[in-house]
Amino acid sequence: MAFTAFATALSSLSAHATAVDVVGNNLANLNTPGYKSNSVVFRDLVAQSLGLGETQVGVGVTRPYTVRQFAQGSVQSTGGALDAAIQGDGFFVLRDAAGSQLFSRAGNFKTDAAGNLLTLTGERVQGWTAVDGVVNTNTAVSNIVVPVGALRAPRATTSFAFSMNLNASGVVGESTGTFSTPMEVVDSLGVPHVLTITATKTGANEWDYEVTIPGAEISGGAPPDPFSLGTGTLSFDSLGKLSAPAVDPGLVSLAIPGLTSGAADLAIDWHLYSDDGTPTISQYAQPSAMAAISQDGILPSQLVKVTLADGGRLLATYSNGGVVAVGQLAIASVRNPDSLMAVGNNNLQATTLTSAAAIGVPQTGGRGKVLGSSVEASTVDIALEFATLIVLQRGYQANARVVTTVDDISQETINMKR
């Protein structure tokens, strides 16, 4: 029986030492981003029965289980352009150098010289990269590659529109009966050109318009005279709404040939109606004025920065003020995350007990929300860990006393032979 008591006490000493190791590891990762604390679960060994079974004596405790507690850590703002935190369920999806799939809650990301989005330890972040300016999240996830130091090519203007009011009280032949407004467009080389739209009142509810471009910008033009691109008439009804040109087709087509910049000829549509058929030009008794302008041309520009925004979108900001989505982070949902195995560098790996990961866009299918410029803090509670450490220390001391007590009993038994 003394031997059994020795073995029982020693098993407990070993189990408590393991538990202290777990607590020490938790405290060591007190400031590790995305770290989830482990708790220890002790398990007794099969008891042995004495006599007819009226007496059962345990034979100690086996190696304890460690259970990773996937509680939500506090989200801390970092200001880092590529930092991200998950609020809710899910993991960032990664690939290591060997191509193995990993999961992590730590969102400290960076880019390499080729634009690959990486963790601080070099694992490649998975998601979707924009192709021809479009992020398609219906395809399989892959390594995210963001533009680095890229020059954004220009895009020639093909359409423009503006909201404008022409003064119904304007007098024909006077200044109140004429209104001009500039409109900047872009050619295929990225060179800007200023068109001038001039409206001249010719009668009640009738205005003539002319669109011109500086003569120096057109081959065959006669500088300094402007070159006319088109003329027409705008008619309004008694309520001040545009009636002609009619909503069908609702636009004026302009051709700009022979640009001296060497760019391709421009073909631009001036839209007089919004998508729902509402006229963008009105005639009310207010001073003629422009309210809003839009055109689809893009000037060439340099990449200024890439940031990770809320929702897991990677946004590229260019020197012309344009902001373009260039990527999207993927989030994996795992039904039994406690089965994941830690492999270091804040990463977890699936085991044979892990259910298949459901990978998708944040805030879909029960997946959590991604917050940009933030990281999730460790879930280690220092007060709880210290309290647990005290309990484990007392348990170790108590079982050490069992060893010394059994040793004394053994010595007394041996002395009986003398």
DOVOVEX-103053 format. One record per residue (C-alpha): residue number from 0; residue in one letter; x, y, z. Coordinates in steps of 0.02 Angstrom, whole numbers, always signed. Example, Ala and Ser with C-alpha at 12.3 -4.5 7.8 and 13.67 -1.06 7.14 Angstrom:
2
+-----+-----+--------+--------+--------+
:   n : res :      X :      Y :      Z :
+-----+-----+--------+--------+--------+
:   0 :   A :   +615 :   -225 :   +390 :
:   1 :   S :   +684 :    -53 :   +357 :
+-----+-----+--------+--------+--------+
This chain:
418
+-----+-----+--------+--------+--------+
:   n : res :      X :      Y :      Z :
+-----+-----+--------+--------+--------+
:   0 :   M :     +0 :     +0 :     +0 :
:   1 :   A :   +146 :   +117 :    +33 :
:   2 :   F :   +202 :    +92 :   -146 :
:   3 :   T :    +28 :   +140 :   -208 :
:   4 :   A :    +28 :   +296 :   -100 :
:   5 :   F :   +200 :   +343 :   -167 :
:   6 :   A :   +140 :   +322 :   -346 :
:   7 :   T :    -19 :   +420 :   -312 :
:   8 :   A :    +75 :   +566 :   -237 :
:   9 :   L :   +206 :   +566 :   -374 :
:  10 :   S :    +72 :   +568 :   -510 :
:  11 :   S :     -5 :   +719 :   -427 :
:  12 :   L :   +163 :   +807 :   -415 :
:  13 :   S :   +191 :   +778 :   -600 :
:  14 :   A :    +15 :   +839 :   -644 :
:  15 :   H :    +31 :   +995 :   -538 :
:  16 :   A :   +201 :  +1033 :   -613 :
:  17 :   T :   +123 :  +1021 :   -787 :
:  18 :   A :    -17 :  +1137 :   -732 :
:  19 :   V :   +109 :  +1263 :   -667 :
:  20 :   D :   +195 :  +1255 :   -837 :
:  21 :   V :    +29 :  +1298 :   -921 :
:  22 :   V :     +1 :  +1446 :   -806 :
:  23 :   G :   +179 :  +1504 :   -837 :
:  24 :   N :   +150 :  +1495 :  -1024 :
:  25 :   N :    -10 :  +1597 :  -1006 :
:  26 :   L :    +81 :  +1731 :   -908 :
:  27 :   A :   +224 :  +1730 :  -1034 :
:  28 :   N :    +96 :  +1770 :  -1171 :
:  29 :   L :    +10 :  +1907 :  -1072 :
:  30 :   N :    +49 :  +2032 :  -1212 :
:  31 :   T :    +44 :  +1916 :  -1362 :
:  32 :   P :    -85 :  +1979 :  -1489 :
:  33 :   G :   -227 :  +1858 :  -1520 :
:  34 :   Y :   -166 :  +1734 :  -1388 :
:  35 :   K :   -300 :  +1628 :  -1305 :
:  36 :   S :   -265 :  +1569 :  -1128 :
:  37 :   N :   -262 :  +1385 :  -1082 :
:  38 :   S :   -346 :  +1308 :   -932 :
:  39 :   V :   -300 :  +1142 :   -852 :
:  40 :   V :   -421 :   +999 :   -821 :
:  41 :   F :   -362 :   +863 :   -699 :
:  42 :   R :   -419 :   +681 :   -722 :
:  43 :   D :   -413 :   +543 :   -593 :
:  44 :   L :   -345 :   +370 :   -633 :
:  45 :   V :   -453 :   +215 :   -621 :
:  46 :   A :   -483 :   +171 :   -439 :
:  47 :   Q :   -440 :     -1 :   -371 :
:  48 :   S :   -562 :    -99 :   -265 :
:  49 :   L :   -512 :   -186 :   -105 :
:  50 :   G :   -597 :   -337 :    -32 :
:  51 :   L :   -771 :   -362 :   -104 :
:  52 :   G :   -777 :   -189 :   -176 :
:  53 :   E :   -836 :    -99 :    -21 :
:  54 :   T :   -674 :     +1 :    -21 :
:  55 :   Q :   -606 :    +94 :   -171 :
:  56 :   V :   -437 :   +178 :   -168 :
:  57 :   G :   -384 :   +293 :   -309 :
:  58 :   V :   -215 :   +275 :   -390 :
:  59 :   G :   -183 :   +457 :   -425 :
:  60 :   V :   -207 :   +580 :   -565 :
:  61 :   T :   -159 :   +564 :   -747 :
:  62 :   R :    -81 :   +695 :   -858 :
:  63 :   P :   -202 :   +842 :   -862 :
:  64 :   Y :   -293 :   +905 :  -1015 :
:  65 :   T :   -261 :  +1081 :  -1075 :
:  66 :   V :   -412 :  +1173 :  -1147 :
:  67 :   R :   -388 :  +1330 :  -1250 :
:  68 :   Q :   -520 :  +1458 :  -1203 :
:  69 :   F :   -580 :  +1551 :  -1359 :
:  70 :   A :   -652 :  +1702 :  -1270 :
:  71 :   Q :   -656 :  +1870 :  -1358 :
:  72 :   G :   -503 :  +1974 :  -1320 :
:  73 :   S :   -513 :  +2162 :  -1307 :
:  74 :   V :   -489 :  +2254 :  -1471 :
:  75 :   Q :   -350 :  +2383 :  -1460 :
:  76 :   S :   -326 :  +2522 :  -1587 :
:  77 :   T :   -149 :  +2525 :  -1656 :
:  78 :   G :   -155 :  +2646 :  -1802 :
:  79 :   G :    -59 :  +2517 :  -1905 :
:  80 :   A :   -113 :  +2528 :  -2087 :
:  81 :   L :   -115 :  +2338 :  -2109 :
:  82 :   D :   -168 :  +2284 :  -1934 :
:  83 :   A :   -334 :  +2193 :  -1912 :
:  84 :   A :   -434 :  +2117 :  -1770 :
:  85 :   I :   -578 :  +1995 :  -1774 :
:  86 :   Q :   -728 :  +2038 :  -1667 :
:  87 :   G :   -830 :  +1879 :  -1650 :
:  88 :   D :   -804 :  +1704 :  -1718 :
:  89 :   G :   -672 :  +1656 :  -1844 :
:  90 :   F :   -488 :  +1652 :  -1887 :
:  91 :   F :   -375 :  +1732 :  -2016 :
:  92 :   V :   -324 :  +1602 :  -2145 :
:  93 :   L :   -137 :  +1581 :  -2180 :
:  94 :   R :    -18 :  +1473 :  -2283 :
:  95 :   D :   +157 :  +1433 :  -2223 :
:  96 :   A :   +310 :  +1406 :  -2332 :
:  97 :   A :   +266 :  +1221 :  -2353 :
:  98 :   G :    +89 :  +1264 :  -2410 :
:  99 :   S :     +3 :  +1203 :  -2251 :
: 100 :   Q :   -155 :  +1293 :  -2197 :
: 101 :   L :   -144 :  +1385 :  -2032 :
: 102 :   F :   -263 :  +1490 :  -1930 :
: 103 :   S :   -230 :  +1641 :  -1820 :
: 104 :   R :   -317 :  +1777 :  -1721 :
: 105 :   A :   -164 :  +1890 :  -1728 :
: 106 :   G :   -186 :  +2022 :  -1863 :
: 107 :   N :    -14 :  +2104 :  -1869 :
: 108 :   F :    +15 :  +2104 :  -2056 :
: 109 :   K :   +147 :  +2175 :  -2174 :
: 110 :   T :   +193 :  +2166 :  -2358 :
: 111 :   D :   +353 :  +2106 :  -2441 :
: 112 :   A :   +441 :  +2182 :  -2591 :
: 113 :   A :   +325 :  +2088 :  -2710 :
: 114 :   G :   +167 :  +2150 :  -2623 :
: 115 :   N :   +121 :  +1986 :  -2538 :
: 116 :   L :    +21 :  +2013 :  -2379 :
: 117 :   L :   +112 :  +1922 :  -2238 :
: 118 :   T :   +108 :  +1895 :  -2052 :
: 119 :   L :   +256 :  +1962 :  -1954 :
: 120 :   T :   +334 :  +1787 :  -1962 :
: 121 :   G :   +312 :  +1766 :  -2149 :
: 122 :   E :   +152 :  +1664 :  -2170 :
: 123 :   R :    +49 :  +1718 :  -2321 :
: 124 :   V :   -123 :  +1789 :  -2283 :
: 125 :   Q :   -266 :  +1712 :  -2382 :
: 126 :   G :   -411 :  +1799 :  -2465 :
: 127 :   W :   -454 :  +1874 :  -2634 :
: 128 :   T :   -351 :  +1993 :  -2741 :
: 129 :   A :   -432 :  +2114 :  -2863 :
: 130 :   V :   -420 :  +2064 :  -3046 :
: 131 :   D :   -447 :  +2206 :  -3170 :
: 132 :   G :   -509 :  +2312 :  -3026 :
: 133 :   V :   -639 :  +2185 :  -2966 :
: 134 :   V :   -630 :  +2081 :  -2806 :
: 135 :   N :   -725 :  +1918 :  -2839 :
: 136 :   T :   -759 :  +1830 :  -2674 :
: 137 :   N :   -849 :  +1686 :  -2761 :
: 138 :   T :   -683 :  +1607 :  -2810 :
: 139 :   A :   -562 :  +1502 :  -2706 :
: 140 :   V :   -451 :  +1595 :  -2583 :
: 141 :   S :   -268 :  +1622 :  -2624 :
: 142 :   N :   -120 :  +1728 :  -2572 :
: 143 :   I :   -167 :  +1912 :  -2563 :
: 144 :   V :    -54 :  +2023 :  -2667 :
: 145 :   V :    -71 :  +2212 :  -2653 :
: 146 :   P :     +4 :  +2342 :  -2770 :
: 147 :   V :   +169 :  +2412 :  -2709 :
: 148 :   G :   +234 :  +2574 :  -2784 :
: 149 :   A :   +120 :  +2550 :  -2934 :
: 150 :   L :    +70 :  +2684 :  -3059 :
: 151 :   R :   -114 :  +2681 :  -3095 :
: 152 :   A :   -148 :  +2697 :  -3281 :
: 153 :   P :   -265 :  +2833 :  -3343 :
: 154 :   R :   -439 :  +2799 :  -3408 :
: 155 :   A :   -513 :  +2904 :  -3545 :
: 156 :   T :   -678 :  +2992 :  -3511 :
: 157 :   T :   -827 :  +2911 :  -3596 :
: 158 :   S :   -969 :  +2999 :  -3507 :
: 159 :   F :  -1005 :  +3146 :  -3394 :
: 160 :   A :  -1154 :  +3226 :  -3309 :
: 161 :   F :  -1189 :  +3376 :  -3199 :
: 162 :   S :  -1332 :  +3449 :  -3101 :
: 163 :   M :  -1371 :  +3625 :  -3159 :
: 164 :   N :  -1509 :  +3755 :  -3148 :
: 165 :   L :  -1538 :  +3885 :  -3283 :
: 166 :   N :  -1619 :  +4046 :  -3225 :
: 167 :   A :  -1801 :  +4051 :  -3283 :
: 168 :   S :  -1799 :  +4239 :  -3250 :
: 169 :   G :  -1650 :  +4266 :  -3365 :
: 170 :   V :  -1672 :  +4398 :  -3501 :
: 171 :   V :  -1630 :  +4356 :  -3681 :
: 172 :   G :  -1476 :  +4452 :  -3737 :
: 173 :   E :  -1424 :  +4503 :  -3561 :
: 174 :   S :  -1298 :  +4425 :  -3441 :
: 175 :   T :  -1436 :  +4336 :  -3345 :
: 176 :   G :  -1482 :  +4245 :  -3505 :
: 177 :   T :  -1310 :  +4165 :  -3527 :
: 178 :   F :  -1219 :  +4037 :  -3419 :
: 179 :   S :  -1054 :  +3946 :  -3447 :
: 180 :   T :   -974 :  +3806 :  -3346 :
: 181 :   P :   -810 :  +3710 :  -3369 :
: 182 :   M :   -802 :  +3520 :  -3374 :
: 183 :   E :   -635 :  +3429 :  -3360 :
: 184 :   V :   -614 :  +3267 :  -3457 :
: 185 :   V :   -465 :  +3149 :  -3477 :
: 186 :   D :   -393 :  +3075 :  -3636 :
: 187 :   S :   -315 :  +2902 :  -3659 :
: 188 :   L :   -142 :  +2968 :  -3612 :
: 189 :   G :   -206 :  +3045 :  -3452 :
: 190 :   V :   -197 :  +3224 :  -3516 :
: 191 :   P :   -340 :  +3331 :  -3447 :
: 192 :   H :   -444 :  +3441 :  -3562 :
: 193 :   V :   -570 :  +3573 :  -3511 :
: 194 :   L :   -733 :  +3577 :  -3606 :
: 195 :   T :   -844 :  +3730 :  -3590 :
: 196 :   I :  -1032 :  +3710 :  -3594 :
: 197 :   T :  -1120 :  +3875 :  -3633 :
: 198 :   A :  -1309 :  +3893 :  -3620 :
: 199 :   T :  -1392 :  +4045 :  -3700 :
: 200 :   K :  -1575 :  +4087 :  -3676 :
: 201 :   T :  -1668 :  +4110 :  -3841 :
: 202 :   G :  -1847 :  +4123 :  -3780 :
: 203 :   A :  -1970 :  +4067 :  -3647 :
: 204 :   N :  -1918 :  +3893 :  -3587 :
: 205 :   E :  -1789 :  +3879 :  -3728 :
: 206 :   W :  -1599 :  +3880 :  -3712 :
: 207 :   D :  -1467 :  +3844 :  -3845 :
: 208 :   Y :  -1309 :  +3756 :  -3788 :
: 209 :   E :  -1135 :  +3740 :  -3864 :
: 210 :   V :   -991 :  +3629 :  -3806 :
: 211 :   T :   -816 :  +3692 :  -3848 :
: 212 :   I :   -634 :  +3645 :  -3818 :
: 213 :   P :   -482 :  +3762 :  -3833 :
: 214 :   G :   -429 :  +3770 :  -4016 :
: 215 :   A :   -248 :  +3735 :  -3972 :
: 216 :   E :   -295 :  +3560 :  -3913 :
: 217 :   I :   -371 :  +3504 :  -4079 :
: 218 :   S :   -278 :  +3477 :  -4242 :
: 219 :   G :   -354 :  +3600 :  -4364 :
: 220 :   G :   -411 :  +3715 :  -4225 :
: 221 :   A :   -382 :  +3903 :  -4235 :
: 222 :   P :   -309 :  +3964 :  -4071 :
: 223 :   P :   -355 :  +4064 :  -3973 :
: 224 :   D :   -531 :  +4032 :  -4035 :
: 225 :   P :   -621 :  +3884 :  -3956 :
: 226 :   F :   -664 :  +3733 :  -4062 :
: 227 :   S :   -849 :  +3688 :  -4065 :
: 228 :   L :   -890 :  +3507 :  -4025 :
: 229 :   G :  -1079 :  +3519 :  -4038 :
: 230 :   T :  -1232 :  +3627 :  -4021 :
: 231 :   G :  -1415 :  +3598 :  -3981 :
: 232 :   T :  -1569 :  +3658 :  -3890 :
: 233 :   L :  -1633 :  +3626 :  -3714 :
: 234 :   S :  -1822 :  +3643 :  -3693 :
: 235 :   F :  -1916 :  +3648 :  -3528 :
: 236 :   D :  -2099 :  +3627 :  -3485 :
: 237 :   S :  -2205 :  +3746 :  -3382 :
: 238 :   L :  -2145 :  +3661 :  -3222 :
: 239 :   G :  -1962 :  +3695 :  -3260 :
: 240 :   K :  -1922 :  +3514 :  -3304 :
: 241 :   L :  -1818 :  +3466 :  -3454 :
: 242 :   S :  -1928 :  +3405 :  -3596 :
: 243 :   A :  -1807 :  +3400 :  -3743 :
: 244 :   P :  -1694 :  +3313 :  -3778 :
: 245 :   A :  -1812 :  +3179 :  -3715 :
: 246 :   V :  -1767 :  +3045 :  -3589 :
: 247 :   D :  -1744 :  +2925 :  -3734 :
: 248 :   P :  -1600 :  +2927 :  -3772 :
: 249 :   G :  -1572 :  +3065 :  -3642 :
: 250 :   L :  -1394 :  +3105 :  -3691 :
: 251 :   V :  -1289 :  +3211 :  -3808 :
: 252 :   S :  -1146 :  +3122 :  -3898 :
: 253 :   L :   -987 :  +3221 :  -3923 :
: 254 :   A :   -839 :  +3173 :  -4034 :
: 255 :   I :   -668 :  +3248 :  -4001 :
: 256 :   P :   -551 :  +3201 :  -4144 :
: 257 :   G :   -370 :  +3245 :  -4178 :
: 258 :   L :   -307 :  +3286 :  -4005 :
: 259 :   T :   -138 :  +3372 :  -4012 :
: 260 :   S :    -84 :  +3273 :  -3858 :
: 261 :   G :    -71 :  +3121 :  -3971 :
: 262 :   A :   -206 :  +3027 :  -3877 :
: 263 :   A :   -343 :  +2926 :  -3959 :
: 264 :   D :   -500 :  +3016 :  -4015 :
: 265 :   L :   -628 :  +3041 :  -3878 :
: 266 :   A :   -810 :  +2991 :  -3890 :
: 267 :   I :   -905 :  +3060 :  -3740 :
: 268 :   D :  -1088 :  +3052 :  -3692 :
: 269 :   W :  -1163 :  +3198 :  -3595 :
: 270 :   H :  -1303 :  +3122 :  -3490 :
: 271 :   L :  -1451 :  +3238 :  -3463 :
: 272 :   Y :  -1549 :  +3118 :  -3352 :
: 273 :   S :  -1506 :  +3014 :  -3198 :
: 274 :   D :  -1527 :  +2826 :  -3197 :
: 275 :   D :  -1707 :  +2840 :  -3135 :
: 276 :   G :  -1754 :  +2958 :  -3276 :
: 277 :   T :  -1748 :  +3119 :  -3174 :
: 278 :   P :  -1678 :  +3267 :  -3273 :
: 279 :   T :  -1512 :  +3333 :  -3210 :
: 280 :   I :  -1546 :  +3507 :  -3282 :
: 281 :   S :  -1688 :  +3617 :  -3220 :
: 282 :   Q :  -1755 :  +3791 :  -3257 :
: 283 :   Y :  -1816 :  +3885 :  -3104 :
: 284 :   A :  -1814 :  +4068 :  -3054 :
: 285 :   Q :  -1647 :  +4055 :  -2967 :
: 286 :   P :  -1475 :  +4112 :  -3025 :
: 287 :   S :  -1398 :  +3993 :  -3153 :
: 288 :   A :  -1276 :  +3881 :  -3060 :
: 289 :   M :  -1189 :  +3713 :  -3061 :
: 290 :   A :  -1225 :  +3598 :  -2914 :
: 291 :   A :  -1128 :  +3437 :  -2949 :
: 292 :   I :  -1013 :  +3364 :  -3081 :
: 293 :   S :   -963 :  +3185 :  -3120 :
: 294 :   Q :   -860 :  +3103 :  -3256 :
: 295 :   D :   -785 :  +2929 :  -3273 :
: 296 :   G :   -609 :  +2975 :  -3331 :
: 297 :   I :   -460 :  +2944 :  -3217 :
: 298 :   L :   -297 :  +3039 :  -3216 :
: 299 :   P :   -136 :  +2938 :  -3200 :
: 300 :   S :    -80 :  +2930 :  -3019 :
: 301 :   Q :    +48 :  +2857 :  -2901 :
: 302 :   L :     +5 :  +2736 :  -2762 :
: 303 :   V :    +12 :  +2828 :  -2595 :
: 304 :   K :    -33 :  +2690 :  -2471 :
: 305 :   V :   -128 :  +2528 :  -2445 :
: 306 :   T :   -235 :  +2513 :  -2290 :
: 307 :   L :   -340 :  +2375 :  -2215 :
: 308 :   A :   -513 :  +2445 :  -2180 :
: 309 :   D :   -659 :  +2382 :  -2076 :
: 310 :   G :   -736 :  +2228 :  -2156 :
: 311 :   G :   -566 :  +2160 :  -2208 :
: 312 :   R :   -555 :  +2261 :  -2369 :
: 313 :   L :   -384 :  +2315 :  -2430 :
: 314 :   L :   -396 :  +2490 :  -2503 :
: 315 :   A :   -265 :  +2573 :  -2612 :
: 316 :   T :   -258 :  +2763 :  -2605 :
: 317 :   Y :   -184 :  +2855 :  -2755 :
: 318 :   S :   -110 :  +3028 :  -2774 :
: 319 :   N :   -263 :  +3091 :  -2868 :
: 320 :   G :   -373 :  +3052 :  -2718 :
: 321 :   G :   -444 :  +2893 :  -2790 :
: 322 :   V :   -475 :  +2746 :  -2673 :
: 323 :   V :   -487 :  +2571 :  -2749 :
: 324 :   A :   -522 :  +2403 :  -2667 :
: 325 :   V :   -375 :  +2288 :  -2709 :
: 326 :   G :   -409 :  +2140 :  -2595 :
: 327 :   Q :   -520 :  +2058 :  -2466 :
: 328 :   L :   -470 :  +1955 :  -2313 :
: 329 :   A :   -548 :  +1784 :  -2290 :
: 330 :   I :   -610 :  +1723 :  -2121 :
: 331 :   A :   -625 :  +1540 :  -2071 :
: 332 :   S :   -757 :  +1476 :  -1951 :
: 333 :   V :   -714 :  +1316 :  -1856 :
: 334 :   R :   -854 :  +1231 :  -1757 :
: 335 :   N :   -736 :  +1154 :  -1628 :
: 336 :   P :   -590 :  +1276 :  -1613 :
: 337 :   D :   -530 :  +1195 :  -1451 :
: 338 :   S :   -466 :  +1050 :  -1558 :
: 339 :   L :   -342 :  +1162 :  -1649 :
: 340 :   M :   -159 :  +1135 :  -1608 :
: 341 :   A :    -40 :  +1279 :  -1573 :
: 342 :   V :   +113 :  +1276 :  -1687 :
: 343 :   G :   +197 :  +1436 :  -1632 :
: 344 :   N :   +206 :  +1612 :  -1703 :
: 345 :   N :    +27 :  +1644 :  -1646 :
: 346 :   N :    -34 :  +1510 :  -1769 :
: 347 :   L :   -149 :  +1361 :  -1749 :
: 348 :   Q :   -165 :  +1206 :  -1856 :
: 349 :   A :   -308 :  +1084 :  -1883 :
: 350 :   T :   -295 :   +909 :  -1810 :
: 351 :   T :   -387 :   +749 :  -1851 :
: 352 :   L :   -521 :   +802 :  -1726 :
: 353 :   T :   -550 :   +972 :  -1807 :
: 354 :   S :   -705 :   +999 :  -1912 :
: 355 :   A :   -685 :  +1067 :  -2087 :
: 356 :   A :   -658 :  +1255 :  -2089 :
: 357 :   A :   -793 :  +1359 :  -2174 :
: 358 :   I :   -701 :  +1499 :  -2263 :
: 359 :   G :   -791 :  +1655 :  -2322 :
: 360 :   V :   -812 :  +1843 :  -2310 :
: 361 :   P :   -820 :  +1925 :  -2136 :
: 362 :   Q :   -993 :  +1951 :  -2063 :
: 363 :   T :  -1069 :  +1810 :  -2166 :
: 364 :   G :  -1114 :  +1633 :  -2113 :
: 365 :   G :  -1089 :  +1673 :  -1929 :
: 366 :   R :   -913 :  +1738 :  -1955 :
: 367 :   G :   -857 :  +1888 :  -1853 :
: 368 :   K :   -819 :  +2066 :  -1903 :
: 369 :   V :   -645 :  +2126 :  -1954 :
: 370 :   L :   -590 :  +2294 :  -1882 :
: 371 :   G :   -449 :  +2386 :  -1968 :
: 372 :   S :   -301 :  +2472 :  -1883 :
: 373 :   S :   -329 :  +2364 :  -1728 :
: 374 :   V :   -268 :  +2203 :  -1649 :
: 375 :   E :   -349 :  +2083 :  -1527 :
: 376 :   A :   -263 :  +2077 :  -1360 :
: 377 :   S :   -218 :  +1919 :  -1264 :
: 378 :   T :   -359 :  +1845 :  -1159 :
: 379 :   V :   -243 :  +1805 :  -1013 :
: 380 :   D :   -313 :  +1872 :   -848 :
: 381 :   I :   -162 :  +1905 :   -738 :
: 382 :   A :   -263 :  +1905 :   -576 :
: 383 :   L :   -344 :  +1737 :   -618 :
: 384 :   E :   -177 :  +1661 :   -666 :
: 385 :   F :    -96 :  +1715 :   -503 :
: 386 :   A :   -241 :  +1644 :   -403 :
: 387 :   T :   -228 :  +1480 :   -500 :
: 388 :   L :    -41 :  +1478 :   -470 :
: 389 :   I :    -68 :  +1489 :   -282 :
: 390 :   V :   -194 :  +1345 :   -285 :
: 391 :   L :    -75 :  +1237 :   -388 :
: 392 :   Q :    +68 :  +1278 :   -270 :
: 393 :   R :    -35 :  +1222 :   -121 :
: 394 :   G :    -83 :  +1063 :   -211 :
: 395 :   Y :    +98 :  +1024 :   -250 :
: 396 :   Q :   +149 :  +1057 :    -68 :
: 397 :   A :    +10 :   +945 :     -2 :
: 398 :   N :    +61 :   +798 :   -112 :
: 399 :   A :   +243 :   +824 :    -68 :
: 400 :   R :   +189 :   +803 :   +113 :
: 401 :   V :   +105 :   +639 :    +65 :
: 402 :   V :   +272 :   +576 :     +0 :
: 403 :   T :   +362 :   +619 :   +162 :
: 404 :   T :   +223 :   +544 :   +267 :
: 405 :   V :   +224 :   +380 :   +170 :
: 406 :   D :   +413 :   +376 :   +187 :
: 407 :   D :   +396 :   +391 :   +375 :
: 408 :   I :   +269 :   +249 :   +376 :
: 409 :   S :   +385 :   +141 :   +273 :
: 410 :   Q :   +526 :   +173 :   +395 :
: 411 :   E :   +415 :   +123 :   +542 :
: 412 :   T :   +368 :    -38 :   +451 :
: 413 :   I :   +550 :    -80 :   +419 :
: 414 :   N :   +594 :    -45 :   +602 :
: 415 :   M :   +465 :   -176 :   +657 :
: 416 :   K :   +587 :   -313 :   +604 :
: 417 :   R :   +718 :   -256 :   +729 :
+-----+-----+--------+--------+--------+
